């Protein structure tokens, strides 16, 4: 398996532009997570999905951020309009709970380095 | 989920065992201890997890004290590639959809 695939690897954009980050989870995984990492705040959970349905979006910073999961193999995180303070590394992760709900491992993608100028 | 306390950084010598402590004094009976690590410019990587028994896999060993208020991650023979930030997380398995909350972690530098 190729693991969790994120694109693009790097994104540089100007303030006010729309940014779309993409994620392909591991096949068969039914949970998908979006995290953001900055030096100041560390790793923060933004939103997660179960079976394509958003379960908890309490970490989404504001209305400029939106996430969708139209099918089991694809998710997007959109920022519109983008601002310099959105500059961060955005990680996507997926997992499958396992038969006993104890064997839970999150598998992370390589992340998207976003720079908003 | 219970909070954890880890030293912000530590060094260890290549080839020696690295012992990473984690304090979780408020852990509940149904909370597991998870360890992840993040190598520079990569996403976090799962290492190991346990409830109350010691655990070992190909990457590391996890020692949990009898009262479960602290644990130690052991990298038996540290290599330069083990240089990373190591996160100790406690949470209830199966709850809240596998949501993990990362703290500051321990920055481990393996030196030749």
Interface residues (C-beta under 8 A of the other chain):
Chain A: X4 X31 X33 X35 X42 X43 X45 X48 X50 X55 X56 X91 X93 X95 X97 X101 X102 X104 X105 X106 X107 X108 X109 X110 X111
Chain B: X32 X36 X41 X42 X43 X44 X45 X46 X49 X51 X93 X94 X96 X97 X98 X99 X100 X101 X102 X103 X104 X105
